[in-house]
Amino acid sequence: MSSSASIDIVHTFWSEVWQSPQNLDAIDHLVAEDFEIVSGGVAIRSRDQFKQWIKDFQSKITDLEFEIIETFQNHDGTRVASRWRVTGKNNGIMGTEANQVPIEMLGTAVWSVLDDGRLHRNWVERNAWEVYRELTKVSA
């Protein structure tokens, strides 16, 4: 792969799946059939389960906007790390009341990219506690 090919693959995923208009069917050609994401320590396995996970997540944020903050890859393009920001209005994320208050979530995703250009694994961490605390006004 070229020096930026893996970054381009991840940016295509962000653009087609997370940025408006979101197209979950793009997952079919962007990720491997046996795709796995580990989000907050929980593994979601298979392309279909991943699509459902994204659909559920996106349904919890009205007017969802996705921004890529920065992306970089290792020397051979087999791993890509990306920092991102999601904004919108709370539609019941994390079991909270769907009160439509503004929400901002920051996260980091580390991707495994196959030689054929498909995404194979993803590990995601995000500021979920801080978002939950803000939405419920729980003190630290």
WOGIUR-V891491 format. One record per backbone hydrogen bond with DSSP energy under -1.0 kcal/mol. NH is the residue of the N-H (numbers start at 1). CO is the residue of the C=O. If there is no record, write none. Layout:
# WOGIUR-V891491
{{NH | CO} {NH | CO}}
This chain:
# WOGIUR-V891491
{{5 | 2} {8 | 4} {9 | 5} {10 | 6} {11 | 7} {12 | 8} {13 | 9} {14 | 10} {15 | 11} {16 | 12} {17 | 13} {18 | 14} {19 | 14} {23 | 16} {26 | 23} {27 | 24} {28 | 25} {29 | 26} {30 | 26} {31 | 27} {32 | 119} {35 | 32} {36 | 120} {37 | 44} {38 | 122} {39 | 42} {40 | 124} {42 | 39} {44 | 37} {46 | 35} {47 | 33} {50 | 46} {51 | 47} {52 | 48} {53 | 49} {54 | 50} {55 | 51} {56 | 52} {57 | 53} {58 | 54} {59 | 55} {60 | 57} {61 | 58} {62 | 89} {65 | 87} {67 | 85} {69 | 83} {70 | 83} {72 | 81} {74 | 79} {80 | 111} {81 | 72} {82 | 109} {83 | 70} {84 | 107} {85 | 67} {86 | 105} {87 | 65} {88 | 103} {89 | 62} {90 | 101} {91 | 60} {95 | 92} {96 | 93} {99 | 97} {100 | 90} {103 | 88} {105 | 86} {107 | 84} {108 | 125} {109 | 82} {110 | 123} {111 | 80} {112 | 121} {113 | 78} {114 | 118} {117 | 114} {119 | 30} {120 | 112} {121 | 112} {122 | 36} {123 | 110} {124 | 38} {125 | 108} {127 | 106} {128 | 126} {131 | 127} {132 | 128} {133 | 129} {134 | 130} {135 | 131} {136 | 132} {137 | 133} {138 | 133}}
